[in-house]
Amino acid sequence: MNNSLSPKRQGILFVLSAPSGGGKSTLLKRLKPFGDHQYSVSCTTRAPRPGEVDGTDYHFLTRSQFEQEIANDNLLEWAEVHGNFYGTKKSAVLEHLDAGHDVILDIDIQGAESIRRSNDPRILSALVDVFLTPGSVELVEQRLRKRGTETEEQLAIRISNAVNEMAQWNRYAFRILSTSPEADLEQFRAIMLSERNRSARLLT
């Protein structure tokens, strides 16, 4: 029996989803300085936005490259969103979890559902899914317009998708109602600390 006051534990897979304009990017930036988790960089076929760096923000792939990753069963989850593919490399996530490191995945509701259907017990036992939602559709539109990265047509699609996504918050273990960057961070950190103290996650 391990009598250590600091027993080892399983790595936790925090899945964070939000509609466009939900405050997810800001939350992830504020989490980074804590340095107590790994951020899994997703793959995508969409073009980089100004300031985004390949390998840091996303792994930017061509459509044929992404389809090859799917064919080789290299992705934990993948989905087509707003006309582009997004996905997460399976090997990188499992490597961190097996080493006892927490991982944060930034994925949409389709990707989260794919992970819930995983046949890998390591993934299912590690999973903690969190949905970050703004208080209104008007706030979503305001944030998207402030970002200024979409055309009017793209904006309309994202707002329509956001309405559908916000209705699915109850499929997640936790819901955070986004009010301010400070409050969002405080609530997410509380979830992280609570999950880390679960007896079931400690290895004896």
C-alpha positions as protocol buffer text, in pm:
chain_id: "A"
residue {
  index: 1
  type: MET
  ca { x: 0 y: 0 z: 0 }
}
residue {
  index: 2
  type: ASN
  ca { x: 127 y: 348 z: -87 }
}
residue {
  index: 3
  type: ASN
  ca { x: 121 y: 564 z: 229 }
}
residue {
  index: 4
  type: SER
  ca { x: 264 y: 872 z: 59 }
}
residue {
  index: 5
  type: LEU
  ca { x: 87 y: 1200 z: 138 }
}
residue {
  index: 6
  type: SER
  ca { x: 118 y: 1285 z: -232 }
}
residue {
  index: 7
  type: PRO
  ca { x: 2 y: 971 z: -412 }
}
residue {
  index: 8
  type: LYS
  ca { x: 23 y: 943 z: -785 }
}
residue {
  index: 9
  type: ARG
  ca { x: -296 y: 983 z: -982 }
}
residue {
  index: 10
  type: GLN
  ca { x: -431 y: 933 z: -1329 }
}
residue {
  index: 11
  type: GLY
  ca { x: -409 y: 1216 z: -1577 }
}
residue {
  index: 12
  type: ILE
  ca { x: -738 y: 1399 z: -1636 }
}
residue {
  index: 13
  type: LEU
  ca { x: -874 y: 1479 z: -1979 }
}
residue {
  index: 14
  type: PHE
  ca { x: -1050 y: 1816 z: -1957 }
}
residue {
  index: 15
  type: VAL
  ca { x: -1263 y: 1870 z: -2266 }
}
residue {
  index: 16
  type: LEU
  ca { x: -1363 y: 2234 z: -2308 }
}
residue {
  index: 17
  type: SER
  ca { x: -1633 y: 2332 z: -2558 }
}
residue {
  index: 18
  type: ALA
  ca { x: -1807 y: 2661 z: -2631 }
}
residue {
  index: 19
  type: PRO
  ca { x: -1995 y: 2826 z: -2917 }
}
residue {
  index: 20
  type: SER
  ca { x: -1812 y: 3082 z: -3127 }
}
residue {
  index: 21
  type: GLY
  ca { x: -1779 y: 3395 z: -2916 }
}
residue {
  index: 22
  type: GLY
  ca { x: -1825 y: 3196 z: -2597 }
}
residue {
  index: 23
  type: GLY
  ca { x: -1501 y: 3311 z: -2434 }
}
residue {
  index: 24
  type: LYS
  ca { x: -1308 y: 2987 z: -2479 }
}
residue {
  index: 25
  type: SER
  ca { x: -995 y: 3136 z: -2636 }
}
residue {
  index: 26
  type: THR
  ca { x: -964 y: 3394 z: -2359 }
}
residue {
  index: 27
  type: LEU
  ca { x: -1005 y: 3127 z: -2091 }
}
residue {
  index: 28
  type: LEU
  ca { x: -738 y: 2905 z: -2246 }
}
residue {
  index: 29
  type: LYS
  ca { x: -492 y: 3197 z: -2258 }
}
residue {
  index: 30
  type: ARG
  ca { x: -553 y: 3270 z: -1890 }
}
residue {
  index: 31
  type: LEU
  ca { x: -503 y: 2905 z: -1795 }
}
residue {
  index: 32
  type: LYS
  ca { x: -165 y: 2879 z: -1967 }
}
residue {
  index: 33
  type: PRO
  ca { x: 47 y: 3060 z: -1701 }
}
residue {
  index: 34
  type: PHE
  ca { x: -52 y: 2805 z: -1433 }
}
residue {
  index: 35
  type: GLY
  ca { x: 165 y: 2549 z: -1613 }
}
residue {
  index: 36
  type: ASP
  ca { x: -1 y: 2250 z: -1444 }
}
residue {
  index: 37
  type: HIS
  ca { x: -155 y: 2094 z: -1753 }
}
residue {
  index: 38
  type: GLN
  ca { x: -82 y: 2009 z: -2114 }
}
residue {
  index: 39
  type: TYR
  ca { x: -271 y: 2180 z: -2393 }
}
residue {
  index: 40
  type: SER
  ca { x: -337 y: 1945 z: -2682 }
}
residue {
  index: 41
  type: VAL
  ca { x: -291 y: 2126 z: -3012 }
}
residue {
  index: 42
  type: SER
  ca { x: -568 y: 2027 z: -3254 }
}
residue {
  index: 43
  type: CYS
  ca { x: -538 y: 1969 z: -3628 }
}
residue {
  index: 44
  type: THR
  ca { x: -746 y: 2170 z: -3873 }
}
residue {
  index: 45
  type: THR
  ca { x: -786 y: 2230 z: -4244 }
}
residue {
  index: 46
  type: ARG
  ca { x: -894 y: 2593 z: -4202 }
}
residue {
  index: 47
  type: ALA
  ca { x: -655 y: 2871 z: -4294 }
}
residue {
  index: 48
  type: PRO
  ca { x: -454 y: 3034 z: -4014 }
}
residue {
  index: 49
  type: ARG
  ca { x: -595 y: 3358 z: -3874 }
}
residue {
  index: 50
  type: PRO
  ca { x: -361 y: 3658 z: -3838 }
}
residue {
  index: 51
  type: GLY
  ca { x: -107 y: 3587 z: -3564 }
}
residue {
  index: 52
  type: GLU
  ca { x: -173 y: 3213 z: -3542 }
}
residue {
  index: 53
  type: VAL
  ca { x: 133 y: 2987 z: -3548 }
}
residue {
  index: 54
  type: ASP
  ca { x: 144 y: 2634 z: -3691 }
}
residue {
  index: 55
  type: GLY
  ca { x: 213 y: 2383 z: -3414 }
}
residue {
  index: 56
  type: THR
  ca { x: 120 y: 2631 z: -3140 }
}
residue {
  index: 57
  type: ASP
  ca { x: -238 y: 2733 z: -3213 }
}
residue {
  index: 58
  type: TYR
  ca { x: -320 y: 2444 z: -3449 }
}
residue {
  index: 59
  type: HIS
  ca { x: -150 y: 2192 z: -3671 }
}
residue {
  index: 60
  type: PHE
  ca { x: -262 y: 2333 z: -4006 }
}
residue {
  index: 61
  type: LEU
  ca { x: -313 y: 2047 z: -4255 }
}
residue {
  index: 62
  type: THR
  ca { x: -438 y: 2021 z: -4609 }
}
residue {
  index: 63
  type: ARG
  ca { x: -763 y: 1835 z: -4662 }
}
residue {
  index: 64
  type: SER
  ca { x: -576 y: 1535 z: -4811 }
}
residue {
  index: 65
  type: GLN
  ca { x: -337 y: 1527 z: -4513 }
}
residue {
  index: 66
  type: PHE
  ca { x: -627 y: 1531 z: -4270 }
}
residue {
  index: 67
  type: GLU
  ca { x: -807 y: 1253 z: -4457 }
}
residue {
  index: 68
  type: GLN
  ca { x: -490 y: 1044 z: -4434 }
}
residue {
  index: 69
  type: GLU
  ca { x: -486 y: 1092 z: -4053 }
}
residue {
  index: 70
  type: ILE
  ca { x: -845 y: 964 z: -4043 }
}
residue {
  index: 71
  type: ALA
  ca { x: -761 y: 664 z: -4265 }
}
residue {
  index: 72
  type: ASN
  ca { x: -467 y: 573 z: -4039 }
}
residue {
  index: 73
  type: ASP
  ca { x: -688 y: 591 z: -3725 }
}
residue {
  index: 74
  type: ASN
  ca { x: -455 y: 851 z: -3574 }
}
residue {
  index: 75
  type: LEU
  ca { x: -730 y: 1079 z: -3439 }
}
residue {
  index: 76
  type: LEU
  ca { x: -905 y: 1057 z: -3104 }
}
residue {
  index: 77
  type: GLU
  ca { x: -1190 y: 1260 z: -3248 }
}
residue {
  index: 78
  type: TRP
  ca { x: -1261 y: 1462 z: -3558 }
}
residue {
  index: 79
  type: ALA
  ca { x: -1547 y: 1659 z: -3705 }
}
residue {
  index: 80
  type: GLU
  ca { x: -1633 y: 1893 z: -3989 }
}
residue {
  index: 81
  type: VAL
  ca { x: -1729 y: 2237 z: -3859 }
}
residue {
  index: 82
  type: HIS
  ca { x: -1807 y: 2548 z: -4065 }
}
residue {
  index: 83
  type: GLY
  ca { x: -1679 y: 2365 z: -4374 }
}
residue {
  index: 84
  type: ASN
  ca { x: -1342 y: 2271 z: -4223 }
}
residue {
  index: 85
  type: PHE
  ca { x: -1206 y: 1959 z: -4051 }
}
residue {
  index: 86
  type: TYR
  ca { x: -1088 y: 1967 z: -3689 }
}
residue {
  index: 87
  type: GLY
  ca { x: -937 y: 1678 z: -3494 }
}
residue {
  index: 88
  type: THR
  ca { x: -714 y: 1562 z: -3207 }
}
residue {
  index: 89
  type: LYS
  ca { x: -419 y: 1326 z: -3232 }
}
residue {
  index: 90
  type: LYS
  ca { x: -480 y: 1021 z: -3014 }
}
residue {
  index: 91
  type: SER
  ca { x: -119 y: 928 z: -2936 }
}
residue {
  index: 92
  type: ALA
  ca { x: -27 y: 1266 z: -2787 }
}
residue {
  index: 93
  type: VAL
  ca { x: -325 y: 1264 z: -2549 }
}
residue {
  index: 94
  type: LEU
  ca { x: -270 y: 908 z: -2424 }
}
residue {
  index: 95
  type: GLU
  ca { x: 101 y: 970 z: -2369 }
}
residue {
  index: 96
  type: HIS
  ca { x: 25 y: 1254 z: -2130 }
}
residue {
  index: 97
  type: LEU
  ca { x: -259 y: 1075 z: -1948 }
}
residue {
  index: 98
  type: ASP
  ca { x: -52 y: 760 z: -1894 }
}
residue {
  index: 99
  type: ALA
  ca { x: 222 y: 977 z: -1741 }
}
residue {
  index: 100
  type: GLY
  ca { x: -26 y: 1131 z: -1496 }
}
residue {
  index: 101
  type: HIS
  ca { x: -39 y: 1468 z: -1673 }
}
residue {
  index: 102
  type: ASP
  ca { x: -365 y: 1657 z: -1715 }
}
residue {
  index: 103
  type: VAL
  ca { x: -465 y: 1750 z: -2069 }
}
residue {
  index: 104
  type: ILE
  ca { x: -701 y: 2023 z: -2191 }
}
residue {
  index: 105
  type: LEU
  ca { x: -873 y: 1974 z: -2526 }
}
residue {
  index: 106
  type: ASP
  ca { x: -1039 y: 2265 z: -2703 }
}
residue {
  index: 107
  type: ILE
  ca { x: -1305 y: 2097 z: -2918 }
}
residue {
  index: 108
  type: ASP
  ca { x: -1659 y: 2145 z: -3045 }
}
residue {
  index: 109
  type: ILE
  ca { x: -1969 y: 1954 z: -2937 }
}
residue {
  index: 110
  type: GLN
  ca { x: -1930 y: 1695 z: -3217 }
}
residue {
  index: 111
  type: GLY
  ca { x: -1577 y: 1618 z: -3104 }
}
residue {
  index: 112
  type: ALA
  ca { x: -1684 y: 1593 z: -2740 }
}
residue {
  index: 113
  type: GLU
  ca { x: -1953 y: 1343 z: -2834 }
}
residue {
  index: 114
  type: SER
  ca { x: -1697 y: 1134 z: -3025 }
}
residue {
  index: 115
  type: ILE
  ca { x: -1477 y: 1118 z: -2715 }
}
residue {
  index: 116
  type: ARG
  ca { x: -1773 y: 1009 z: -2501 }
}
residue {
  index: 117
  type: ARG
  ca { x: -1816 y: 717 z: -2743 }
}
residue {
  index: 118
  type: SER
  ca { x: -1449 y: 614 z: -2717 }
}
residue {
  index: 119
  type: ASN
  ca { x: -1382 y: 244 z: -2664 }
}
residue {
  index: 120
  type: ASP
  ca { x: -1058 y: 317 z: -2476 }
}
residue {
  index: 121
  type: PRO
  ca { x: -1113 y: 287 z: -2096 }
}
residue {
  index: 122
  type: ARG
  ca { x: -819 y: 520 z: -2029 }
}
residue {
  index: 123
  type: ILE
  ca { x: -999 y: 797 z: -2217 }
}
residue {
  index: 124
  type: LEU
  ca { x: -1338 y: 739 z: -2057 }
}
residue {
  index: 125
  type: SER
  ca { x: -1205 y: 722 z: -1700 }
}
residue {
  index: 126
  type: ALA
  ca { x: -1004 y: 1041 z: -1752 }
}
residue {
  index: 127
  type: LEU
  ca { x: -1280 y: 1245 z: -1919 }
}
residue {
  index: 128
  type: VAL
  ca { x: -1421 y: 1562 z: -1760 }
}
residue {
  index: 129
  type: ASP
  ca { x: -1623 y: 1766 z: -2011 }
}
residue {
  index: 130
  type: VAL
  ca { x: -1701 y: 2134 z: -1954 }
}
residue {
  index: 131
  type: PHE
  ca { x: -1925 y: 2362 z: -2158 }
}
residue {
  index: 132
  type: LEU
  ca { x: -1862 y: 2737 z: -2149 }
}
residue {
  index: 133
  type: THR
  ca { x: -2162 y: 2936 z: -2264 }
}
residue {
  index: 134
  type: PRO
  ca { x: -2235 y: 3308 z: -2290 }
}
residue {
  index: 135
  type: GLY
  ca { x: -2552 y: 3442 z: -2133 }
}
residue {
  index: 136
  type: SER
  ca { x: -2720 y: 3541 z: -2460 }
}
residue {
  index: 137
  type: VAL
  ca { x: -2704 y: 3517 z: -2837 }
}
residue {
  index: 138
  type: GLU
  ca { x: -2662 y: 3895 z: -2846 }
}
residue {
  index: 139
  type: LEU
  ca { x: -2339 y: 3860 z: -2651 }
}
residue {
  index: 140
  type: VAL
  ca { x: -2217 y: 3598 z: -2900 }
}
residue {
  index: 141
  type: GLU
  ca { x: -2281 y: 3834 z: -3191 }
}
residue {
  index: 142
  type: GLN
  ca { x: -2112 y: 4123 z: -3008 }
}
residue {
  index: 143
  type: ARG
  ca { x: -1798 y: 3918 z: -2940 }
}
residue {
  index: 144
  type: LEU
  ca { x: -1780 y: 3783 z: -3295 }
}
residue {
  index: 145
  type: ARG
  ca { x: -1817 y: 4129 z: -3449 }
}
residue {
  index: 146
  type: LYS
  ca { x: -1546 y: 4261 z: -3218 }
}
residue {
  index: 147
  type: ARG
  ca { x: -1316 y: 3981 z: -3336 }
}
residue {
  index: 148
  type: GLY
  ca { x: -1366 y: 4095 z: -3695 }
}
residue {
  index: 149
  type: THR
  ca { x: -1242 y: 3777 z: -3862 }
}
residue {
  index: 150
  type: GLU
  ca { x: -1562 y: 3667 z: -4042 }
}
residue {
  index: 151
  type: THR
  ca { x: -1763 y: 3798 z: -4334 }
}
residue {
  index: 152
  type: GLU
  ca { x: -2132 y: 3874 z: -4280 }
}
residue {
  index: 153
  type: GLU
  ca { x: -2221 y: 3537 z: -4433 }
}
residue {
  index: 154
  type: GLN
  ca { x: -1975 y: 3353 z: -4208 }
}
residue {
  index: 155
  type: LEU
  ca { x: -2100 y: 3551 z: -3910 }
}
residue {
  index: 156
  type: ALA
  ca { x: -2460 y: 3447 z: -3976 }
}
residue {
  index: 157
  type: ILE
  ca { x: -2357 y: 3080 z: -3994 }
}
residue {
  index: 158
  type: ARG
  ca { x: -2160 y: 3100 z: -3669 }
}
residue {
  index: 159
  type: ILE
  ca { x: -2445 y: 3272 z: -3485 }
}
residue {
  index: 160
  type: SER
  ca { x: -2694 y: 3011 z: -3609 }
}
residue {
  index: 161
  type: ASN
  ca { x: -2460 y: 2730 z: -3502 }
}
residue {
  index: 162
  type: ALA
  ca { x: -2405 y: 2898 z: -3165 }
}
residue {
  index: 163
  type: VAL
  ca { x: -2779 y: 2893 z: -3093 }
}
residue {
  index: 164
  type: ASN
  ca { x: -2790 y: 2516 z: -3156 }
}
residue {
  index: 165
  type: GLU
  ca { x: -2473 y: 2452 z: -2955 }
}
residue {
  index: 166
  type: MET
  ca { x: -2587 y: 2654 z: -2653 }
}
residue {
  index: 167
  type: ALA
  ca { x: -2895 y: 2432 z: -2626 }
}
residue {
  index: 168
  type: GLN
  ca { x: -2674 y: 2126 z: -2570 }
}
residue {
  index: 169
  type: TRP
  ca { x: -2498 y: 2235 z: -2250 }
}
residue {
  index: 170
  type: ASN
  ca { x: -2670 y: 1960 z: -2047 }
}
residue {
  index: 171
  type: ARG
  ca { x: -2472 y: 1689 z: -2229 }
}
residue {
  index: 172
  type: TYR
  ca { x: -2164 y: 1802 z: -2035 }
}
residue {
  index: 173
  type: ALA
  ca { x: -2061 y: 1719 z: -1679 }
}
residue {
  index: 174
  type: PHE
  ca { x: -2013 y: 2088 z: -1602 }
}
residue {
  index: 175
  type: ARG
  ca { x: -2152 y: 2414 z: -1740 }
}
residue {
  index: 176
  type: ILE
  ca { x: -1990 y: 2753 z: -1686 }
}
residue {
  index: 177
  type: LEU
  ca { x: -2202 y: 3059 z: -1761 }
}
residue {
  index: 178
  type: SER
  ca { x: -1952 y: 3308 z: -1902 }
}
residue {
  index: 179
  type: THR
  ca { x: -1976 y: 3646 z: -1730 }
}
residue {
  index: 180
  type: SER
  ca { x: -1621 y: 3781 z: -1726 }
}
residue {
  index: 181
  type: PRO
  ca { x: -1273 y: 3643 z: -1804 }
}
residue {
  index: 182
  type: GLU
  ca { x: -1186 y: 3649 z: -1432 }
}
residue {
  index: 183
  type: ALA
  ca { x: -1501 y: 3463 z: -1325 }
}
residue {
  index: 184
  type: ASP
  ca { x: -1467 y: 3206 z: -1606 }
}
residue {
  index: 185
  type: LEU
  ca { x: -1111 y: 3132 z: -1497 }
}
residue {
  index: 186
  type: GLU
  ca { x: -1208 y: 3100 z: -1131 }
}
residue {
  index: 187
  type: GLN
  ca { x: -1486 y: 2853 z: -1209 }
}
residue {
  index: 188
  type: PHE
  ca { x: -1275 y: 2639 z: -1441 }
}
residue {
  index: 189
  type: ARG
  ca { x: -988 y: 2626 z: -1190 }
}
residue {
  index: 190
  type: ALA
  ca { x: -1235 y: 2515 z: -922 }
}
residue {
  index: 191
  type: ILE
  ca { x: -1346 y: 2226 z: -1145 }
}
residue {
  index: 192
  type: MET
  ca { x: -985 y: 2127 z: -1212 }
}
residue {
  index: 193
  type: LEU
  ca { x: -889 y: 2126 z: -844 }
}
residue {
  index: 194
  type: SER
  ca { x: -1202 y: 1934 z: -744 }
}
residue {
  index: 195
  type: GLU
  ca { x: -1142 y: 1662 z: -1003 }
}
residue {
  index: 196
  type: ARG
  ca { x: -777 y: 1629 z: -900 }
}
residue {
  index: 197
  type: ASN
  ca { x: -887 y: 1549 z: -545 }
}
residue {
  index: 198
  type: ARG
  ca { x: -1125 y: 1270 z: -639 }
}
residue {
  index: 199
  type: SER
  ca { x: -1026 y: 955 z: -449 }
}
residue {
  index: 200
  type: ALA
  ca { x: -1107 y: 742 z: -753 }
}
residue {
  index: 201
  type: ARG
  ca { x: -829 y: 910 z: -949 }
}
residue {
  index: 202
  type: LEU
  ca { x: -558 y: 837 z: -693 }
}
residue {
  index: 203
  type: LEU
  ca { x: -339 y: 535 z: -761 }
}
residue {
  index: 204
  type: THR
  ca { x: -272 y: 312 z: -461 }
}
